Amino acid sequence: MDRLQAMKVFARVVEEGGFAAAARAMDMSPPVVTRMVADLERHLGTRLLQRTTRKLALTDAGDAYLQRVRAILHEIDDAEAAAVASTRDLRGTIRIVAAPVLVTHFLAPLVAPWHAQFPRLLLDISLDAFASARVDEFDVTIMVAGEDFDANVVARPLQHGEAIVVASPAYLKRRGTPREPQDLAQHDLLRDSGVAARSQMGPGRKLRLQPASGDGPAQEVDMPAVLQSVSTELLLRAALDGVGVVVTSRLLAEEHLARGELVHVLPDWVFSRYTIYAALPSGRMLPARTKVFLDFLTQQVPRAVAEKRGPS
């Protein structure tokens, strides 16, 4: 028995003065209304209404119960009104998880505009290099997935990008500039050991590159790794310091490329194409505050990316 619904039906029967009138008012059938009140009385173990052919009358127990029921229903109405108001005022907390590199370069620049627009809504941001495995634990998971992404999660795409090969000018001066993918076999790789990067590697952890134009077969290169880490920041720092060649997001590399601190190696080739997603736990109702956050990301991310790239 749905006790709350039964309470509402009982109160309406009293207000309307009969089962048939209450049924019409609530768009229910009279037998259903009658049964729900009977079930409520059976649950309580007492009679709430005296039924005669001419009218209904409350018993003493029914009168006392009606007063409590009305108070409860009023409290529920007030609670629902407060909940609606809180979504309008955007109070509460959104729990987010993302890999450290996404937190630093993707979420951090959006914190100030978010707070200016929604000062009463708290962002609780956690870091996890393997955030995609924790989608059901958080309100929103910011994650990166490749073109073959087909996981059984609800995800909103936020930004498309590609991973490219880069190295510092000093390193290339010392070791030479590759002209074709197989030339990389003579260079030192700074390897990303994260799940997403490993999934793009060829057999035997070879570096697989594909034509940027999309025409032609991919090529696989067996490169010796001199550094391996899940930390994108560490690998990028090592590349800037001339340690070796690294595969990284074009978006992360663009500022360094523009300043001449890095060089795009093999510009006609890409390592992979990917999408940044905002993933949601499955089977849950989407709170209004989470929806507002997703809408904010959808609007702000392209703008932030464009500002990061600067004038073309």
C-alpha positions as CSV (number, residue, x, y, z in Angstrom):
1,M,0.0,0.0,0.0
2,D,1.2,3.5,-0.9
3,R,0.6,5.1,2.5
4,L,1.1,8.7,1.3
5,Q,-1.3,8.2,-1.6
6,A,-3.8,6.6,0.8
7,M,-3.6,9.6,3.1
8,K,-4.2,11.9,0.2
9,V,-7.2,9.9,-0.9
10,F,-8.6,9.8,2.7
11,A,-8.3,13.5,3.1
12,R,-9.9,14.2,-0.3
13,V,-12.9,11.8,0.5
14,V,-13.5,13.9,3.6
15,E,-13.2,17.2,1.7
16,E,-15.4,16.1,-1.1
17,G,-18.0,14.4,1.1
18,G,-17.9,11.1,-0.6
19,F,-16.0,8.4,-2.4
20,A,-17.4,9.2,-5.9
21,A,-16.8,12.9,-5.6
22,A,-13.2,12.2,-4.4
23,A,-12.7,9.8,-7.3
24,R,-13.7,12.4,-9.8
25,A,-11.6,15.1,-8.2
26,M,-8.5,12.8,-8.3
27,D,-9.2,11.2,-11.6
28,M,-9.5,7.8,-10.1
29,S,-12.2,5.1,-10.2
30,P,-14.6,5.0,-7.2
31,P,-13.7,1.3,-6.4
32,V,-10.0,2.2,-6.2
33,V,-10.7,5.1,-3.9
34,T,-12.9,2.9,-1.7
35,R,-10.3,0.1,-1.6
36,M,-7.5,2.5,-0.7
37,V,-9.4,3.9,2.3
38,A,-10.3,0.4,3.4
39,D,-6.7,-0.7,3.1
40,L,-5.7,2.4,5.2
41,E,-8.2,1.5,7.9
42,R,-7.0,-2.1,7.9
43,H,-3.4,-1.0,8.2
44,L,-4.3,1.3,11.2
45,G,-6.6,-1.3,12.8
46,T,-9.4,1.2,13.3
47,R,-12.3,2.6,11.4
48,L,-11.9,6.2,10.1
49,L,-15.3,6.8,8.5
50,Q,-18.8,5.9,9.3
51,R,-20.5,5.0,6.1
52,T,-24.3,5.5,5.6
53,T,-26.5,5.6,2.5
54,R,-26.8,9.4,2.9
55,K,-23.4,10.6,4.0
56,L,-20.0,9.9,5.5
57,A,-19.0,10.9,9.0
58,L,-15.6,10.8,10.7
59,T,-15.2,8.6,13.7
60,D,-13.3,10.1,16.7
61,A,-10.2,8.2,15.5
62,G,-10.8,9.4,12.0
63,D,-11.1,13.0,13.1
64,A,-7.8,12.9,15.0
65,Y,-6.1,11.1,12.2
66,L,-7.4,13.6,9.6
67,Q,-5.8,16.5,11.6
68,R,-2.4,14.7,11.6
69,V,-2.7,13.8,7.9
70,R,-3.5,17.3,6.9
71,A,-0.5,18.6,8.8
72,I,1.7,15.9,7.1
73,L,0.4,16.8,3.7
74,H,1.0,20.5,4.3
75,E,4.6,19.7,5.4
76,I,5.1,17.7,2.2
77,D,3.8,20.5,0.1
78,D,6.1,23.0,1.9
79,A,9.1,20.6,1.4
80,E,8.4,20.3,-2.3
81,A,8.0,24.1,-2.6
82,A,11.3,24.5,-0.8
83,A,13.0,22.0,-3.1
84,V,11.8,23.8,-6.1
85,A,13.0,27.1,-4.7
86,S,16.4,25.6,-3.9
87,T,16.8,24.5,-7.6
88,R,15.9,28.0,-8.7
89,D,18.4,29.5,-6.2
90,L,20.9,26.7,-7.0
91,R,21.8,25.6,-3.5
92,G,23.5,22.4,-2.7
93,T,26.5,20.4,-3.8
94,I,27.6,18.7,-7.1
95,R,30.1,15.9,-6.6
96,I,32.5,15.7,-9.6
97,V,35.5,13.4,-10.4
98,A,38.0,13.8,-13.1
99,A,41.6,12.9,-13.9
100,P,44.1,15.5,-12.6
101,V,45.0,16.8,-16.0
102,L,41.3,17.5,-16.7
103,V,40.8,19.2,-13.4
104,T,43.8,21.5,-14.0
105,H,43.3,22.4,-17.6
106,F,39.6,21.8,-18.1
107,L,37.7,22.5,-14.9
108,A,39.9,25.0,-13.1
109,P,39.5,27.7,-15.7
110,L,35.7,27.4,-15.4
111,V,35.5,27.7,-11.6
112,A,35.5,31.5,-11.5
113,P,32.7,32.0,-14.1
114,W,30.7,29.2,-12.4
115,H,31.0,30.8,-9.0
116,A,30.1,34.2,-10.4
117,Q,26.9,32.8,-11.9
118,F,25.9,30.3,-9.2
119,P,27.5,31.4,-5.9
120,R,25.3,29.2,-3.7
121,L,26.1,25.9,-5.5
122,L,29.2,24.1,-4.2
123,L,31.4,22.1,-6.6
124,D,33.1,19.2,-4.7
125,I,35.8,18.0,-7.1
126,S,37.8,14.8,-6.6
127,L,40.9,13.7,-8.6
128,D,41.3,10.2,-9.9
129,A,43.5,9.1,-12.8
130,F,41.0,6.4,-13.5
131,A,37.8,8.4,-13.1
132,S,35.9,6.6,-15.8
133,A,35.7,3.6,-13.5
134,R,33.8,5.6,-10.8
135,V,30.9,7.0,-12.8
136,D,28.2,5.6,-10.5
137,E,29.9,7.1,-7.4
138,F,29.6,10.8,-8.4
139,D,27.1,13.2,-9.8
140,V,29.3,14.0,-12.8
141,T,32.4,12.3,-14.1
142,I,34.6,14.2,-16.6
143,M,36.3,11.6,-18.7
144,V,38.1,11.1,-22.0
145,A,37.2,8.4,-24.5
146,G,38.3,7.4,-28.0
147,E,36.2,7.2,-31.1
148,D,35.2,3.6,-30.3
149,F,33.6,4.6,-27.0
150,D,30.4,2.6,-26.5
151,A,30.3,2.1,-22.7
152,N,26.9,1.7,-21.2
153,V,26.8,5.1,-19.5
154,V,24.8,8.3,-20.0
155,A,27.4,10.8,-21.3
156,R,27.2,14.3,-22.8
157,P,30.0,15.1,-25.2
158,L,31.7,18.4,-24.3
159,Q,34.8,18.7,-26.6
160,H,36.4,16.8,-29.4
161,G,40.2,16.7,-29.8
162,E,43.1,14.8,-31.1
163,A,46.4,13.6,-29.7
164,I,49.6,14.5,-31.5
165,V,53.3,13.9,-31.3
166,V,55.4,16.7,-29.9
167,A,59.0,17.4,-28.8
168,S,61.1,20.3,-27.8
169,P,63.3,22.2,-30.3
170,A,66.4,21.3,-28.3
171,Y,65.6,17.6,-28.4
172,L,65.0,17.7,-32.1
173,K,68.2,19.6,-32.7
174,R,70.1,17.0,-30.7
175,R,68.4,13.9,-32.2
176,G,67.0,15.0,-35.5
177,T,63.5,15.7,-36.7
178,P,61.4,12.6,-37.9
179,R,60.1,12.9,-41.4
180,E,57.9,9.8,-41.4
181,P,56.4,7.6,-38.7
182,Q,59.1,4.9,-38.9
183,D,61.8,7.5,-38.0
184,L,60.4,7.6,-34.5
185,A,62.0,4.2,-33.9
186,Q,65.3,6.1,-33.3
187,H,63.8,8.4,-30.7
188,D,63.0,8.2,-27.0
189,L,59.3,7.9,-26.0
190,L,57.7,9.5,-23.0
191,R,54.9,6.9,-22.6
192,D,51.5,7.6,-21.1
193,S,50.6,4.5,-19.2
194,G,46.9,5.5,-18.6
195,V,44.1,3.2,-19.7
196,A,43.0,5.4,-22.6
197,A,46.5,5.7,-24.1
198,R,47.2,2.0,-23.7
199,S,44.0,1.2,-25.6
200,Q,45.5,3.1,-28.6
201,M,48.8,1.2,-28.7
202,G,49.4,-1.4,-31.2
203,P,50.6,-5.0,-30.5
204,G,53.6,-5.1,-28.2
205,R,52.9,-1.5,-27.0
206,K,53.9,-0.1,-30.3
207,L,53.0,3.5,-31.1
208,R,50.2,3.5,-33.7
209,L,49.8,6.6,-35.9
210,Q,47.1,7.3,-38.4
211,P,47.0,9.8,-41.3
212,A,45.4,13.1,-40.2
213,S,43.5,13.2,-43.4
214,G,41.8,9.9,-42.6
215,D,43.1,8.4,-45.9
216,G,45.5,5.5,-45.9
217,P,46.5,2.8,-43.3
218,A,47.8,3.4,-39.8
219,Q,51.5,2.8,-39.1
220,E,53.0,1.2,-36.0
221,V,56.4,2.1,-34.6
222,D,58.3,0.2,-32.0
223,M,59.7,3.1,-29.8
224,P,61.9,2.6,-26.7
225,A,60.3,4.3,-23.7
226,V,62.6,6.2,-21.4
227,L,59.8,7.4,-19.1
228,Q,56.4,6.1,-18.3
229,S,53.6,7.6,-16.2
230,V,49.9,8.2,-15.8
231,S,50.7,11.9,-15.1
232,T,50.2,13.9,-18.3
233,E,51.7,16.9,-16.5
234,L,54.9,15.0,-15.8
235,L,55.3,13.7,-19.4
236,L,54.7,17.2,-20.8
237,R,57.2,18.7,-18.4
238,A,59.8,16.1,-19.5
239,A,59.1,16.9,-23.2
240,L,59.6,20.6,-22.6
241,D,62.9,19.8,-20.8
242,G,64.1,17.8,-23.9
243,V,63.9,14.3,-22.5
244,G,62.1,12.8,-25.4
245,V,59.0,12.6,-27.7
246,V,55.5,12.6,-26.1
247,V,52.0,12.0,-27.4
248,T,49.7,14.6,-25.9
249,S,46.5,16.4,-26.5
250,R,46.8,19.2,-29.0
251,L,44.8,21.4,-26.7
252,L,47.4,21.0,-23.9
253,A,50.3,21.5,-26.3
254,E,48.9,24.6,-28.2
255,E,50.2,27.3,-25.9
256,H,53.7,25.7,-25.9
257,L,53.5,25.3,-29.7
258,A,52.6,28.9,-30.1
259,R,55.5,30.0,-28.0
260,G,58.0,27.7,-29.8
261,E,58.6,25.6,-26.7
262,L,57.4,22.5,-28.5
263,V,57.3,21.4,-32.1
264,H,54.5,19.4,-33.7
265,V,56.3,16.3,-35.0
266,L,54.8,14.6,-38.1
267,P,52.0,17.1,-38.5
268,D,50.3,14.9,-41.2
269,W,49.8,12.2,-38.6
270,V,47.7,11.9,-35.4
271,F,47.9,9.4,-32.6
272,S,44.2,9.3,-31.8
273,R,41.0,11.3,-31.8
274,Y,39.0,11.6,-28.6
275,T,36.0,13.3,-26.9
276,I,35.8,14.7,-23.5
277,Y,32.5,13.6,-21.9
278,A,30.5,14.5,-18.8
279,A,29.3,11.1,-17.7
280,L,26.3,10.5,-15.4
281,P,25.4,7.6,-13.1
282,S,22.9,5.3,-14.7
283,G,19.4,4.8,-13.4
284,R,19.2,8.0,-11.4
285,M,17.0,11.0,-11.7
286,L,18.9,14.0,-12.9
287,P,18.8,16.7,-10.2
288,A,18.1,20.2,-11.5
289,R,21.5,21.4,-10.1
290,T,23.3,18.8,-12.1
291,K,21.4,19.7,-15.3
292,V,22.4,23.3,-14.8
293,F,26.0,22.3,-14.4
294,L,25.9,20.2,-17.6
295,D,24.3,23.1,-19.5
296,F,27.0,25.4,-18.1
297,L,29.7,23.1,-19.3
298,T,28.1,22.8,-22.7
299,Q,28.0,26.5,-23.1
300,Q,31.4,27.4,-21.5
301,V,33.7,24.7,-22.7
302,P,33.8,25.7,-26.4
303,R,34.3,29.4,-25.4
304,A,37.1,28.5,-23.0
305,V,38.8,26.3,-25.7
306,A,38.5,29.1,-28.2
307,E,40.1,31.6,-25.8
308,K,42.9,29.1,-25.0
309,R,43.7,28.8,-28.7
310,G,43.6,32.5,-29.3
311,P,43.1,34.2,-32.7
312,S,43.6,31.9,-35.7
